[in-house]
Amino acid sequence: MIGGMFEQNMLDLNPSSDQNSQVLEKFYDVRKLQKTLKAAGFQLTSEADEISSGPASIMLTDPDGNPILIDQHI
């Protein structure tokens, strides 16, 4: 690892921004995504506080062991 924050490859998704990092007017809150993923049987390695609002993140791991971070900035 050279100058990175994480030890391996990671997919980082931001549900509140588009591909140019512009804030979207409408988006699925990360807490709603969390509920949907958990209801579908996914195991999360990190969860957002469901009674909070604003910035939050969740994390899960793909079948190859790569972390997936869903990181909402607003």
N, CA, C, O and CB atoms as a CASP TS submission, in Angstrom:
PFRMAT TS
TARGET T0000
AUTHOR 0000-0000-0000
METHOD Language model
MODEL 1
PARENT N/A
ATOM      1  N   MET     1       0.847  -1.167   0.000  1.00  0.00           N
ATOM      2  CA  MET     1       0.000   0.000   0.000  1.00  0.00           C
ATOM      3  C   MET     1       0.895   1.234   0.000  1.00  0.00           C
ATOM      4  O   MET     1       1.777   1.374   0.848  1.00  0.00           O
ATOM      5  CB  MET     1      -0.965  -0.004   1.218  1.00  0.00           C
ATOM      6  N   ILE     2       0.665   2.110  -0.941  1.00  0.00           N
ATOM      7  CA  ILE     2       1.461   3.329  -1.037  1.00  0.00           C
ATOM      8  C   ILE     2       0.545   4.529  -0.827  1.00  0.00           C
ATOM      9  O   ILE     2      -0.243   4.863  -1.712  1.00  0.00           O
ATOM     10  CB  ILE     2       2.192   3.419  -2.413  1.00  0.00           C
ATOM     11  N   GLY     3       0.633   5.170   0.309  1.00  0.00           N
ATOM     12  CA  GLY     3      -0.114   6.392   0.574  1.00  0.00           C
ATOM     13  C   GLY     3      -1.623   6.249   0.617  1.00  0.00           C
ATOM     14  O   GLY     3      -2.327   7.258   0.573  1.00  0.00           O
ATOM     15  N   GLY     4      -2.150   5.028   0.703  1.00  0.00           N
ATOM     16  CA  GLY     4      -3.588   4.835   0.718  1.00  0.00           C
ATOM     17  C   GLY     4      -4.148   4.747   2.118  1.00  0.00           C
ATOM     18  O   GLY     4      -3.422   4.504   3.082  1.00  0.00           O
ATOM     19  N   MET     5      -5.458   4.950   2.218  1.00  0.00           N
ATOM     20  CA  MET     5      -6.118   4.850   3.510  1.00  0.00           C
ATOM     21  C   MET     5      -6.488   3.406   3.837  1.00  0.00           C
ATOM     22  O   MET     5      -6.617   3.039   5.005  1.00  0.00           O
ATOM     23  CB  MET     5      -7.359   5.726   3.533  1.00  0.00           C
ATOM     24  N   PHE     6      -6.658   2.587   2.791  1.00  0.00           N
ATOM     25  CA  PHE     6      -7.157   1.232   2.986  1.00  0.00           C
ATOM     26  C   PHE     6      -6.154   0.221   2.473  1.00  0.00           C
ATOM     27  O   PHE     6      -5.362   0.524   1.580  1.00  0.00           O
ATOM     28  CB  PHE     6      -8.504   1.045   2.288  1.00  0.00           C
ATOM     29  N   GLU     7      -6.180  -0.972   3.027  1.00  0.00           N
ATOM     30  CA  GLU     7      -5.200  -2.001   2.727  1.00  0.00           C
ATOM     31  C   GLU     7      -5.450  -2.716   1.404  1.00  0.00           C
ATOM     32  O   GLU     7      -4.550  -3.392   0.905  1.00  0.00           O
ATOM     33  CB  GLU     7      -5.175  -2.998   3.830  1.00  0.00           C
ATOM     34  N   GLN     8      -6.626  -2.593   0.827  1.00  0.00           N
ATOM     35  CA  GLN     8      -6.948  -3.306  -0.408  1.00  0.00           C
ATOM     36  C   GLN     8      -7.860  -2.455  -1.281  1.00  0.00           C
ATOM     37  O   GLN     8      -8.270  -1.363  -0.889  1.00  0.00           O
ATOM     38  CB  GLN     8      -7.612  -4.663  -0.099  1.00  0.00           C
ATOM     39  N   ASN     9      -8.175  -2.968  -2.473  1.00  0.00           N
ATOM     40  CA  ASN     9      -9.091  -2.258  -3.360  1.00  0.00           C
ATOM     41  C   ASN     9     -10.427  -2.055  -2.660  1.00  0.00           C
ATOM     42  O   ASN     9     -10.860  -2.886  -1.862  1.00  0.00           O
ATOM     43  CB  ASN     9      -9.283  -3.028  -4.687  1.00  0.00           C
ATOM     44  N   MET    10     -11.072  -0.939  -2.971  1.00  0.00           N
ATOM     45  CA  MET    10     -12.374  -0.656  -2.383  1.00  0.00           C
ATOM     46  C   MET    10     -13.234   0.077  -3.402  1.00  0.00           C
ATOM     47  O   MET    10     -12.768   0.987  -4.087  1.00  0.00           O
ATOM     48  CB  MET    10     -12.230   0.177  -1.085  1.00  0.00           C
ATOM     49  N   LEU    11     -14.481  -0.328  -3.492  1.00  0.00           N
ATOM     50  CA  LEU    11     -15.456   0.393  -4.294  1.00  0.00           C
ATOM     51  C   LEU    11     -16.118   1.401  -3.370  1.00  0.00           C
ATOM     52  O   LEU    11     -16.633   1.037  -2.313  1.00  0.00           O
ATOM     53  CB  LEU    11     -16.512  -0.577  -4.954  1.00  0.00           C
ATOM     54  N   ASP    12     -16.106   2.663  -3.766  1.00  0.00           N
ATOM     55  CA  ASP    12     -16.665   3.749  -2.948  1.00  0.00           C
ATOM     56  C   ASP    12     -17.803   4.399  -3.726  1.00  0.00           C
ATOM     57  O   ASP    12     -17.589   4.969  -4.796  1.00  0.00           O
ATOM     58  CB  ASP    12     -15.565   4.811  -2.571  1.00  0.00           C
ATOM     59  N   LEU    13     -18.997   4.309  -3.189  1.00  0.00           N
ATOM     60  CA  LEU    13     -20.180   4.884  -3.826  1.00  0.00           C
ATOM     61  C   LEU    13     -20.724   6.007  -2.964  1.00  0.00           C
ATOM     62  O   LEU    13     -20.747   5.911  -1.737  1.00  0.00           O
ATOM     63  CB  LEU    13     -21.262   3.808  -4.063  1.00  0.00           C
ATOM     64  N   ASN    14     -21.164   7.075  -3.621  1.00  0.00           N
ATOM     65  CA  ASN    14     -21.772   8.194  -2.916  1.00  0.00           C
ATOM     66  C   ASN    14     -23.164   8.413  -3.486  1.00  0.00           C
ATOM     67  O   ASN    14     -23.298   8.937  -4.592  1.00  0.00           O
ATOM     68  CB  ASN    14     -20.903   9.487  -3.037  1.00  0.00           C
ATOM     69  N   PRO    15     -24.210   8.019  -2.749  1.00  0.00           N
ATOM     70  CA  PRO    15     -25.562   8.118  -3.292  1.00  0.00           C
ATOM     71  C   PRO    15     -26.075   9.560  -3.422  1.00  0.00           C
ATOM     72  O   PRO    15     -27.112   9.786  -4.045  1.00  0.00           O
ATOM     73  CB  PRO    15     -26.502   7.334  -2.424  1.00  0.00           C
ATOM     74  N   SER    16     -25.372  10.524  -2.850  1.00  0.00           N
ATOM     75  CA  SER    16     -25.851  11.905  -2.880  1.00  0.00           C
ATOM     76  C   SER    16     -25.168  12.757  -3.947  1.00  0.00           C
ATOM     77  O   SER    16     -25.471  13.944  -4.066  1.00  0.00           O
ATOM     78  CB  SER    16     -25.649  12.539  -1.533  1.00  0.00           C
ATOM     79  N   SER    17     -24.245  12.171  -4.731  1.00  0.00           N
ATOM     80  CA  SER    17     -23.513  12.927  -5.746  1.00  0.00           C
ATOM     81  C   SER    17     -23.487  12.181  -7.071  1.00  0.00           C
ATOM     82  O   SER    17     -23.576  10.953  -7.108  1.00  0.00           O
ATOM     83  CB  SER    17     -22.086  13.210  -5.276  1.00  0.00           C
ATOM     84  N   ASP    18     -23.363  12.939  -8.164  1.00  0.00           N
ATOM     85  CA  ASP    18     -23.226  12.311  -9.469  1.00  0.00           C
ATOM     86  C   ASP    18     -21.753  12.039  -9.779  1.00  0.00           C
ATOM     87  O   ASP    18     -20.892  12.241  -8.922  1.00  0.00           O
ATOM     88  CB  ASP    18     -23.850  13.198 -10.561  1.00  0.00           C
ATOM     89  N   GLN    19     -21.461  11.583 -10.998  1.00  0.00           N
ATOM     90  CA  GLN    19     -20.093  11.222 -11.378  1.00  0.00           C
ATOM     91  C   GLN    19     -19.139  12.411 -11.397  1.00  0.00           C
ATOM     92  O   GLN    19     -17.924  12.217 -11.438  1.00  0.00           O
ATOM     93  CB  GLN    19     -20.098  10.572 -12.733  1.00  0.00           C
ATOM     94  N   ASN    20     -19.661  13.637 -11.367  1.00  0.00           N
ATOM     95  CA  ASN    20     -18.828  14.842 -11.327  1.00  0.00           C
ATOM     96  C   ASN    20     -18.797  15.473  -9.937  1.00  0.00           C
ATOM     97  O   ASN    20     -18.394  16.626  -9.783  1.00  0.00           O
ATOM     98  CB  ASN    20     -19.332  15.858 -12.340  1.00  0.00           C
ATOM     99  N   SER    21     -19.221  14.719  -8.932  1.00  0.00           N
ATOM    100  CA  SER    21     -19.266  15.159  -7.534  1.00  0.00           C
ATOM    101  C   SER    21     -20.230  16.323  -7.303  1.00  0.00           C
ATOM    102  O   SER    21     -20.072  17.094  -6.357  1.00  0.00           O
ATOM    103  CB  SER    21     -17.880  15.558  -7.080  1.00  0.00           C
ATOM    104  N   GLN    22     -21.221  16.439  -8.171  1.00  0.00           N
ATOM    105  CA  GLN    22     -22.257  17.453  -7.993  1.00  0.00           C
ATOM    106  C   GLN    22     -23.386  16.843  -7.156  1.00  0.00           C
ATOM    107  O   GLN    22     -23.799  15.707  -7.390  1.00  0.00           O
ATOM    108  CB  GLN    22     -22.793  17.970  -9.379  1.00  0.00           C
ATOM    109  N   VAL    23     -23.874  17.602  -6.190  1.00  0.00           N
ATOM    110  CA  VAL    23     -24.925  17.107  -5.299  1.00  0.00           C
ATOM    111  C   VAL    23     -26.204  16.889  -6.099  1.00  0.00           C
ATOM    112  O   VAL    23     -26.632  17.757  -6.859  1.00  0.00           O
ATOM    113  CB  VAL    23     -25.175  18.098  -4.126  1.00  0.00           C
ATOM    114  N   LEU    24     -26.807  15.714  -5.916  1.00  0.00           N
ATOM    115  CA  LEU    24     -28.065  15.382  -6.577  1.00  0.00           C
ATOM    116  C   LEU    24     -29.232  15.993  -5.811  1.00  0.00           C
ATOM    117  O   LEU    24     -29.216  16.071  -4.583  1.00  0.00           O
ATOM    118  CB  LEU    24     -28.236  13.851  -6.692  1.00  0.00           C
ATOM    119  N   GLU    25     -30.236  16.421  -6.554  1.00  0.00           N
ATOM    120  CA  GLU    25     -31.426  16.984  -5.917  1.00  0.00           C
ATOM    121  C   GLU    25     -32.212  15.893  -5.181  1.00  0.00           C
ATOM    122  O   GLU    25     -32.735  16.131  -4.093  1.00  0.00           O
ATOM    123  CB  GLU    25     -32.323  17.675  -6.965  1.00  0.00           C
ATOM    124  N   LYS    26     -32.294  14.691  -5.780  1.00  0.00           N
ATOM    125  CA  LYS    26     -32.999  13.559  -5.181  1.00  0.00           C
ATOM    126  C   LYS    26     -32.054  12.366  -5.141  1.00  0.00           C
ATOM    127  O   LYS    26     -31.346  12.097  -6.111  1.00  0.00           O
ATOM    128  CB  LYS    26     -34.300  13.216  -5.975  1.00  0.00           C
ATOM    129  N   PHE    27     -32.042  11.661  -4.034  1.00  0.00           N
ATOM    130  CA  PHE    27     -31.222  10.454  -3.902  1.00  0.00           C
ATOM    131  C   PHE    27     -31.792   9.596  -2.783  1.00  0.00           C
ATOM    132  O   PHE    27     -32.551  10.083  -1.945  1.00  0.00           O
ATOM    133  CB  PHE    27     -29.726  10.812  -3.621  1.00  0.00           C
ATOM    134  N   TYR    28     -31.421   8.301  -2.771  1.00  0.00           N
ATOM    135  CA  TYR    28     -31.809   7.402  -1.697  1.00  0.00           C
ATOM    136  C   TYR    28     -30.856   7.605  -0.532  1.00  0.00           C
ATOM    137  O   TYR    28     -29.644   7.439  -0.674  1.00  0.00           O
ATOM    138  CB  TYR    28     -31.807   5.922  -2.170  1.00  0.00           C
ATOM    139  N   ASP    29     -31.395   7.958   0.594  1.00  0.00           N
ATOM    140  CA  ASP    29     -30.587   8.126   1.800  1.00  0.00           C
ATOM    141  C   ASP    29     -29.894   6.808   2.137  1.00  0.00           C
ATOM    142  O   ASP    29     -30.467   5.733   1.963  1.00  0.00           O
ATOM    143  CB  ASP    29     -31.461   8.606   2.991  1.00  0.00           C
ATOM    144  N   VAL    30     -28.666   6.901   2.617  1.00  0.00           N
ATOM    145  CA  VAL    30     -27.879   5.717   2.936  1.00  0.00           C
ATOM    146  C   VAL    30     -28.584   4.825   3.969  1.00  0.00           C
ATOM    147  O   VAL    30     -28.406   3.607   3.952  1.00  0.00           O
ATOM    148  CB  VAL    30     -26.503   6.132   3.454  1.00  0.00           C
ATOM    149  N   ARG    31     -29.370   5.412   4.855  1.00  0.00           N
ATOM    150  CA  ARG    31     -30.097   4.607   5.846  1.00  0.00           C
ATOM    151  C   ARG    31     -31.197   3.778   5.187  1.00  0.00           C
ATOM    152  O   ARG    31     -31.484   2.664   5.628  1.00  0.00           O
ATOM    153  CB  ARG    31     -30.703   5.513   6.929  1.00  0.00           C
ATOM    154  N   LYS    32     -31.817   4.318   4.128  1.00  0.00           N
ATOM    155  CA  LYS    32     -32.815   3.556   3.374  1.00  0.00           C
ATOM    156  C   LYS    32     -32.129   2.417   2.609  1.00  0.00           C
ATOM    157  O   LYS    32     -32.642   1.299   2.559  1.00  0.00           O
ATOM    158  CB  LYS    32     -33.593   4.484   2.394  1.00  0.00           C
ATOM    159  N   LEU    33     -30.978   2.708   2.019  1.00  0.00           N
ATOM    160  CA  LEU    33     -30.209   1.654   1.348  1.00  0.00           C
ATOM    161  C   LEU    33     -29.816   0.568   2.337  1.00  0.00           C
ATOM    162  O   LEU    33     -29.866  -0.618   2.011  1.00  0.00           O
ATOM    163  CB  LEU    33     -28.952   2.241   0.677  1.00  0.00           C
ATOM    164  N   GLN    34     -29.425   0.963   3.542  1.00  0.00           N
ATOM    165  CA  GLN    34     -29.051   0.006   4.582  1.00  0.00           C
ATOM    166  C   GLN    34     -30.207  -0.935   4.894  1.00  0.00           C
ATOM    167  O   GLN    34     -30.020  -2.150   4.954  1.00  0.00           O
ATOM    168  CB  GLN    34     -28.609   0.740   5.854  1.00  0.00           C
ATOM    169  N   LYS    35     -31.390  -0.386   5.092  1.00  0.00           N
ATOM    170  CA  LYS    35     -32.563  -1.209   5.400  1.00  0.00           C
ATOM    171  C   LYS    35     -32.864  -2.178   4.268  1.00  0.00           C
ATOM    172  O   LYS    35     -33.188  -3.341   4.510  1.00  0.00           O
ATOM    173  CB  LYS    35     -33.783  -0.326   5.669  1.00  0.00           C
ATOM    174  N   THR    36     -32.757  -1.696   3.020  1.00  0.00           N
ATOM    175  CA  THR    36     -33.023  -2.540   1.858  1.00  0.00           C
ATOM    176  C   THR    36     -32.014  -3.681   1.763  1.00  0.00           C
ATOM    177  O   THR    36     -32.392  -4.830   1.534  1.00  0.00           O
ATOM    178  CB  THR    36     -32.995  -1.705   0.576  1.00  0.00           C
ATOM    179  N   LEU    37     -30.732  -3.363   1.937  1.00  0.00           N
ATOM    180  CA  LEU    37     -29.693  -4.396   1.876  1.00  0.00           C
ATOM    181  C   LEU    37     -29.863  -5.432   2.980  1.00  0.00           C
ATOM    182  O   LEU    37     -29.742  -6.631   2.730  1.00  0.00           O
ATOM    183  CB  LEU    37     -28.310  -3.761   1.973  1.00  0.00           C
ATOM    184  N   LYS    38     -30.142  -4.979   4.197  1.00  0.00           N
ATOM    185  CA  LYS    38     -30.314  -5.905   5.315  1.00  0.00           C
ATOM    186  C   LYS    38     -31.541  -6.794   5.107  1.00  0.00           C
ATOM    187  O   LYS    38     -31.506  -7.984   5.420  1.00  0.00           O
ATOM    188  CB  LYS    38     -30.441  -5.131   6.635  1.00  0.00           C
ATOM    189  N   ALA    39     -32.621  -6.219   4.581  1.00  0.00           N
ATOM    190  CA  ALA    39     -33.832  -6.993   4.317  1.00  0.00           C
ATOM    191  C   ALA    39     -33.595  -8.057   3.243  1.00  0.00           C
ATOM    192  O   ALA    39     -34.250  -9.100   3.234  1.00  0.00           O
ATOM    193  CB  ALA    39     -34.969  -6.063   3.890  1.00  0.00           C
ATOM    194  N   ALA    40     -32.654  -7.783   2.340  1.00  0.00           N
ATOM    195  CA  ALA    40     -32.314  -8.740   1.277  1.00  0.00           C
ATOM    196  C   ALA    40     -31.305  -9.785   1.753  1.00  0.00           C
ATOM    197  O   ALA    40     -30.931 -10.672   0.987  1.00  0.00           O
ATOM    198  CB  ALA    40     -31.753  -7.999   0.061  1.00  0.00           C
ATOM    199  N   GLY    41     -30.862  -9.691   3.007  1.00  0.00           N
ATOM    200  CA  GLY    41     -29.982 -10.691   3.576  1.00  0.00           C
ATOM    201  C   GLY    41     -28.493 -10.378   3.524  1.00  0.00           C
ATOM    202  O   GLY    41     -27.672 -11.233   3.858  1.00  0.00           O
ATOM    203  N   PHE    42     -28.133  -9.165   3.111  1.00  0.00           N
ATOM    204  CA  PHE    42     -26.721  -8.795   3.074  1.00  0.00           C
ATOM    205  C   PHE    42     -26.209  -8.523   4.483  1.00  0.00           C
ATOM    206  O   PHE    42     -26.903  -7.922   5.303  1.00  0.00           O
ATOM    207  CB  PHE    42     -26.505  -7.562   2.177  1.00  0.00           C
ATOM    208  N   GLN    43     -24.993  -8.970   4.750  1.00  0.00           N
ATOM    209  CA  GLN    43     -24.327  -8.701   6.026  1.00  0.00           C
ATOM    210  C   GLN    43     -23.502  -7.430   5.865  1.00  0.00           C
ATOM    211  O   GLN    43     -22.634  -7.361   4.994  1.00  0.00           O
ATOM    212  CB  GLN    43     -23.425  -9.912   6.475  1.00  0.00           C
ATOM    213  N   LEU    44     -23.761  -6.438   6.686  1.00  0.00           N
ATOM    214  CA  LEU    44     -23.003  -5.190   6.642  1.00  0.00           C
ATOM    215  C   LEU    44     -21.862  -5.267   7.650  1.00  0.00           C
ATOM    216  O   LEU    44     -22.031  -5.782   8.755  1.00  0.00           O
ATOM    217  CB  LEU    44     -23.921  -3.965   6.937  1.00  0.00           C
ATOM    218  N   THR    45     -20.709  -4.756   7.263  1.00  0.00           N
ATOM    219  CA  THR    45     -19.567  -4.741   8.180  1.00  0.00           C
ATOM    220  C   THR    45     -19.517  -3.440   8.968  1.00  0.00           C
ATOM    221  O   THR    45     -18.809  -3.341   9.970  1.00  0.00           O
ATOM    222  CB  THR    45     -18.256  -4.938   7.408  1.00  0.00           C
ATOM    223  N   SER    46     -20.269  -2.444   8.515  1.00  0.00           N
ATOM    224  CA  SER    46     -20.391  -1.163   9.206  1.00  0.00           C
ATOM    225  C   SER    46     -21.765  -0.606   8.877  1.00  0.00           C
ATOM    226  O   SER    46     -22.197  -0.648   7.725  1.00  0.00           O
ATOM    227  CB  SER    46     -19.247  -0.160   8.791  1.00  0.00           C
ATOM    228  N   GLU    47     -22.450  -0.087   9.883  1.00  0.00           N
ATOM    229  CA  GLU    47     -23.808   0.413   9.681  1.00  0.00           C
ATOM    230  C   GLU    47     -23.939   1.868  10.110  1.00  0.00           C
ATOM    231  O   GLU    47     -23.195   2.354  10.962  1.00  0.00           O
ATOM    232  CB  GLU    47     -24.806  -0.443  10.448  1.00  0.00           C
ATOM    233  N   ALA    48     -24.904   2.553   9.497  1.00  0.00           N
ATOM    234  CA  ALA    48     -25.256   3.916   9.878  1.00  0.00           C
ATOM    235  C   ALA    48     -26.284   3.861  11.001  1.00  0.00           C
ATOM    236  O   ALA    48     -27.046   2.900  11.108  1.00  0.00           O
ATOM    237  CB  ALA    48     -25.805   4.717   8.660  1.00  0.00           C
ATOM    238  N   ASP    49     -26.302   4.878  11.822  1.00  0.00           N
ATOM    239  CA  ASP    49     -27.317   5.011  12.863  1.00  0.00           C
ATOM    240  C   ASP    49     -28.631   5.337  12.165  1.00  0.00           C
ATOM    241  O   ASP    49     -28.763   6.392  11.544  1.00  0.00           O
ATOM    242  CB  ASP    49     -26.931   6.121  13.921  1.00  0.00           C
ATOM    243  N   GLU    50     -29.598   4.439  12.264  1.00  0.00           N
ATOM    244  CA  GLU    50     -30.850   4.584  11.516  1.00  0.00           C
ATOM    245  C   GLU    50     -31.716   5.744  11.982  1.00  0.00           C
ATOM    246  O   GLU    50     -32.616   6.158  11.251  1.00  0.00           O
ATOM    247  CB  GLU    50     -31.638   3.323  11.612  1.00  0.00           C
ATOM    248  N   ILE    51     -31.478   6.282  13.172  1.00  0.00           N
ATOM    249  CA  ILE    51     -32.290   7.408  13.626  1.00  0.00           C
ATOM    250  C   ILE    51     -31.605   8.753  13.375  1.00  0.00           C
ATOM    251  O   ILE    51     -32.135   9.805  13.732  1.00  0.00           O
ATOM    252  CB  ILE    51     -32.602   7.258  15.105  1.00  0.00           C
ATOM    253  N   SER    52     -30.420   8.705  12.757  1.00  0.00           N
ATOM    254  CA  SER    52     -29.705   9.941  12.453  1.00  0.00           C
ATOM    255  C   SER    52     -30.145  10.477  11.091  1.00  0.00           C
ATOM    256  O   SER    52     -30.951   9.860  10.396  1.00  0.00           O
ATOM    257  CB  SER    52     -28.176   9.707  12.475  1.00  0.00           C
ATOM    258  N   SER    53     -29.605  11.626  10.730  1.00  0.00           N
ATOM    259  CA  SER    53     -29.817  12.197   9.402  1.00  0.00           C
ATOM    260  C   SER    53     -28.515  12.846   8.961  1.00  0.00           C
ATOM    261  O   SER    53     -27.605  13.043   9.766  1.00  0.00           O
ATOM    262  CB  SER    53     -30.999  13.232   9.399  1.00  0.00           C
ATOM    263  N   GLY    54     -28.432  13.175   7.686  1.00  0.00           N
ATOM    264  CA  GLY    54     -27.230  13.809   7.171  1.00  0.00           C
ATOM    265  C   GLY    54     -26.159  12.800   6.810  1.00  0.00           C
ATOM    266  O   GLY    54     -26.468  11.648   6.505  1.00  0.00           O
ATOM    267  N   PRO    55     -24.889  13.224   6.840  1.00  0.00           N
ATOM    268  CA  PRO    55     -23.798  12.353   6.421  1.00  0.00           C
ATOM    269  C   PRO    55     -23.754  11.052   7.226  1.00  0.00           C
ATOM    270  O   PRO    55     -23.939  11.040   8.443  1.00  0.00           O
ATOM    271  CB  PRO    55     -22.476  13.083   6.554  1.00  0.00           C
ATOM    272  N   ALA    56     -23.504   9.962   6.504  1.00  0.00           N
ATOM    273  CA  ALA    56     -23.387   8.643   7.133  1.00  0.00           C
ATOM    274  C   ALA    56     -22.812   7.689   6.103  1.00  0.00           C
ATOM    275  O   ALA    56     -22.755   7.999   4.914  1.00  0.00           O
ATOM    276  CB  ALA    56     -24.773   8.127   7.670  1.00  0.00           C
ATOM    277  N   SER    57     -22.387   6.527   6.574  1.00  0.00           N
ATOM    278  CA  SER    57     -21.858   5.531   5.647  1.00  0.00           C
ATOM    279  C   SER    57     -22.173   4.130   6.134  1.00  0.00           C
ATOM    280  O   SER    57     -22.425   3.900   7.316  1.00  0.00           O
ATOM    281  CB  SER    57     -20.346   5.702   5.472  1.00  0.00           C
ATOM    282  N   ILE    58     -22.152   3.207   5.193  1.00  0.00           N
ATOM    283  CA  ILE    58     -22.282   1.788   5.488  1.00  0.00           C
ATOM    284  C   ILE    58     -21.197   1.066   4.689  1.00  0.00           C
ATOM    285  O   ILE    58     -20.669   1.600   3.713  1.00  0.00           O
ATOM    286  CB  ILE    58     -23.726   1.248   5.135  1.00  0.00           C
ATOM    287  N   MET    59     -20.879  -0.140   5.113  1.00  0.00           N
ATOM    288  CA  MET    59     -19.874  -0.915   4.392  1.00  0.00           C
ATOM    289  C   MET    59     -20.283  -2.377   4.373  1.00  0.00           C
ATOM    290  O   MET    59     -20.827  -2.899   5.346  1.00  0.00           O
ATOM    291  CB  MET    59     -18.477  -0.747   5.033  1.00  0.00           C
ATOM    292  N   LEU    60     -20.012  -3.027   3.254  1.00  0.00           N
ATOM    293  CA  LEU    60     -20.207  -4.452   3.123  1.00  0.00           C
ATOM    294  C   LEU    60     -19.044  -5.002   2.310  1.00  0.00           C
ATOM    295  O   LEU    60     -18.210  -4.239   1.823  1.00  0.00           O
ATOM    296  CB  LEU    60     -21.580  -4.783   2.460  1.00  0.00           C
ATOM    297  N   THR    61     -18.982  -6.310   2.162  1.00  0.00           N
ATOM    298  CA  THR    61     -17.881  -6.948   1.460  1.00  0.00           C
ATOM    299  C   THR    61     -18.431  -7.792   0.321  1.00  0.00           C
ATOM    300  O   THR    61     -19.386  -8.546   0.509  1.00  0.00           O
ATOM    301  CB  THR    61     -17.036  -7.811   2.424  1.00  0.00           C
ATOM    302  N   ASP    62     -17.825  -7.668  -0.874  1.00  0.00           N
ATOM    303  CA  ASP    62     -18.276  -8.463  -2.012  1.00  0.00           C
ATOM    304  C   ASP    62     -17.770  -9.906  -1.876  1.00  0.00           C
ATOM    305  O   ASP    62     -16.944 -10.186  -1.008  1.00  0.00           O
ATOM    306  CB  ASP    62     -17.785  -7.834  -3.346  1.00  0.00           C
ATOM    307  N   PRO    63     -18.255 -10.821  -2.720  1.00  0.00           N
ATOM    308  CA  PRO    63     -17.857 -12.234  -2.596  1.00  0.00           C
ATOM    309  C   PRO    63     -16.350 -12.481  -2.727  1.00  0.00           C
ATOM    310  O   PRO    63     -15.859 -13.503  -2.247  1.00  0.00           O
ATOM    311  CB  PRO    63     -18.572 -13.041  -3.639  1.00  0.00           C
ATOM    312  N   ASP    64     -15.615 -11.578  -3.359  1.00  0.00           N
ATOM    313  CA  ASP    64     -14.164 -11.731  -3.485  1.00  0.00           C
ATOM    314  C   ASP    64     -13.410 -11.146  -2.295  1.00  0.00           C
ATOM    315  O   ASP    64     -12.181 -11.195  -2.258  1.00  0.00           O
ATOM    316  CB  ASP    64     -13.685 -11.073  -4.762  1.00  0.00           C
ATOM    317  N   GLY    65     -14.135 -10.593  -1.322  1.00  0.00           N
ATOM    318  CA  GLY    65     -13.503 -10.033  -0.139  1.00  0.00           C
ATOM    319  C   GLY    65     -13.169  -8.553  -0.237  1.00  0.00           C
ATOM    320  O   GLY    65     -12.522  -8.006   0.655  1.00  0.00           O
ATOM    321  N   ASN    66     -13.601  -7.896  -1.311  1.00  0.00           N
ATOM    322  CA  ASN    66     -13.343  -6.468  -1.471  1.00  0.00           C
ATOM    323  C   ASN    66     -14.403  -5.646  -0.738  1.00  0.00           C
ATOM    324  O   ASN    66     -15.596  -5.917  -0.877  1.00  0.00           O
ATOM    325  CB  ASN    66     -13.310  -6.090  -2.964  1.00  0.00           C
ATOM    326  N   PRO    67     -13.988  -4.655   0.032  1.00  0.00           N
ATOM    327  CA  PRO    67     -14.962  -3.815   0.726  1.00  0.00           C
ATOM    328  C   PRO    67     -15.693  -2.879  -0.239  1.00  0.00           C
ATOM    329  O   PRO    67     -15.121  -2.399  -1.218  1.00  0.00           O
ATOM    330  CB  PRO    67     -14.268  -2.999   1.815  1.00  0.00           C
ATOM    331  N   ILE    68     -16.957  -2.636   0.057  1.00  0.00           N
ATOM    332  CA  ILE    68     -17.781  -1.681  -0.674  1.00  0.00           C
ATOM    333  C   ILE    68     -18.255  -0.651   0.346  1.00  0.00           C
ATOM    334  O   ILE    68     -18.964  -0.981   1.297  1.00  0.00           O
ATOM    335  CB  ILE    68     -18.998  -2.386  -1.411  1.00  0.00           C
ATOM    336  N   LEU    69     -17.856   0.588   0.134  1.00  0.00           N
ATOM    337  CA  LEU    69     -18.225   1.686   1.022  1.00  0.00           C
ATOM    338  C   LEU    69     -19.285   2.526   0.341  1.00  0.00           C
ATOM    339  O   LEU    69     -19.079   3.004  -0.775  1.00  0.00           O
ATOM    340  CB  LEU    69     -16.990   2.552   1.397  1.00  0.00           C
ATOM    341  N   ILE    70     -20.419   2.710   1.002  1.00  0.00           N
ATOM    342  CA  ILE    70     -21.454   3.620   0.530  1.00  0.00           C
ATOM    343  C   ILE    70     -21.449   4.781   1.494  1.00  0.00           C
ATOM    344  O   ILE    70     -21.866   4.663   2.646  1.00  0.00           O
ATOM    345  CB  ILE    70     -22.876   2.929   0.442  1.00  0.00           C
ATOM    346  N   ASP    71     -20.971   5.901   1.002  1.00  0.00           N
ATOM    347  CA  ASP    71     -20.600   7.049   1.837  1.00  0.00           C
ATOM    348  C   ASP    71     -21.387   8.277   1.400  1.00  0.00           C
ATOM    349  O   ASP    71     -21.093   8.872   0.363  1.00  0.00           O
ATOM    350  CB  ASP    71     -19.074   7.326   1.757  1.00  0.00           C
ATOM    351  N   GLN    72     -22.380   8.653   2.185  1.00  0.00           N
ATOM    352  CA  GLN    72     -23.221   9.819   1.890  1.00  0.00           C
ATOM    353  C   GLN    72     -22.636  11.049   2.553  1.00  0.00           C
ATOM    354  O   GLN    72     -22.438  11.061   3.768  1.00  0.00           O
ATOM    355  CB  GLN    72     -24.676   9.591   2.364  1.00  0.00           C
ATOM    356  N   HIS    73     -22.359  12.071   1.787  1.00  0.00           N
ATOM    357  CA  HIS    73     -21.686  13.264   2.301  1.00  0.00           C
ATOM    358  C   HIS    73     -22.615  14.363   2.791  1.00  0.00           C
ATOM    359  O   HIS    73     -22.166  15.281   3.477  1.00  0.00           O
ATOM    360  CB  HIS    73     -20.813  13.818   1.251  1.00  0.00           C
ATOM    361  N   ILE    74     -23.893  14.293   2.456  1.00  0.00           N
ATOM    362  CA  ILE    74     -24.810  15.356   2.900  1.00  0.00           C
ATOM    363  C   ILE    74     -25.995  14.759   3.659  1.00  0.00           C
ATOM    364  O   ILE    74     -26.873  15.495   4.111  1.00  0.00           O
ATOM    365  CB  ILE    74     -25.315  16.184   1.690  1.00  0.00           C
TER
END
